[in-house]
Amino acid sequence: MFRRTFWFTAGAAAGVWATTKVNRKLKQLTPESLASQAANKALETGNRLKDFALDVRAGMVQREAELEEALGLDAPAEPGPARGGELPTSRRRAALGSTTHPTPHVIPTIPYNRNEDH
């Protein structure tokens, strides 16, 4: 008698467990649930990319500071064009380019009449 009761109870529990599992999986596979899961994954990915970009930017700033220190570029610079000074003559010529401007290369155009072929 106890054997029958045991197996009946075990079967009923297994049935309830299986039914619950199947119903949960079916709810996860509804279009609304799938759309919600996709939106959550997209937001999570966006946040990870944002964090990565911020980490990269912080690393760039740190490395730039290290390079400036190593190259001695963090010292105050002499007044240049951005600070109201002028470039030396040789640099000014290089920056401005030659004073004579060559004529632009013109590609000759050939008139084409589509009706000539017929």
N, C-alpha and C positions, 0 to 999 in steps of 0.2 A: 504494500500500500504506500509506504513511504517512497519507494522507488518511482512509482507512477506520479506521485505528487511532486517529487523533485524534478523529474523530467518535464512534467507539464509546466511547472514554474520556470524552469530553465528555457523551455521553448517559448513561453509567453514573453519572458524578458528579452530573449534574442529577437523576437518579432518586433517588440516595442523599440529596441535599440536600432534595428535595421530600418524600420519605418521612419524613425527620427532622423537618422543619417541621410536617407534618401530625400526626405522633405527639405532638410537643410541644403543639400546639394542642388535640388531643384530651385530653391529660392535664390541661390547664388548664381544660377544660370539664366535668370530672367533678364530681359533687355535692360530694365532699369538698374538692376544690380550691376550688370556688366558695365554700363555707362558710368555708374558711380565709381566702380573700381578703377576704370580707365582714367577718370578725372582725378582721382586721388593719386594714382601713379604719376600722372602728368604734373601735378602740383609738387609732389615729392621730388621728381626729377628736376623741375624748375628750381626748387630750393637748393638742391645739391649743386646745380650749375652755378647758381648765384654765389653760394659759399665758395665754390672752386674759383670763380672769377675774383672774388674778394681776396682769397688767399694768394692768387697769382699776382694781383695788384700790390698787395702788401710785400710780397717777395721781391717784386720789381723795384719798389721804393727802397727797400732795404739794400738790395744789390746796387742800385744806383748810388746810394749814399756811400757804400763801401768803395765803389769805383772812383767816385769823386774824391774821397779821402785819399785813396791810393795814388791817384794822379795829381793830387794837389789842386783840384778844381774848386774846392769849397772855399778858397780864399776869395776876398772881394776882387772883382775884375776891374780892369781899367775901363774908363768910360768909352763905350762904343756907340754905334749908330742908334741903338735902342735907348741909350742913356744920354743922348744929346751930343756925343762926340762924333768924329769922322773917322772913316777907315783910312789907313795909310794909302798912299797913291797907288802902289802896285796892287793892293787888294781892291781898291776902288775900281781900277780898270778891269780886273778880273770879274768883279761883281756886275759891272755895267756892260761888259762885253765890248766888242769893237764898236766904234762910232759909225762905221759904214755898214749899212744893212744891204745885203745882197737881194737882188730881185727874187721874189718867190718863184719857184718852179711851177710853170703853168703847163698843164697837160692839154695838148691840142684836142679839141672836140671835132669830131667828124659828123656832119649832119647825116642822119639816117632816116630814110623814108621807108616805112614798112611796106608801102605799096609798090616799091620798085621791083620787088622780087616776083611779082605776078605778071 
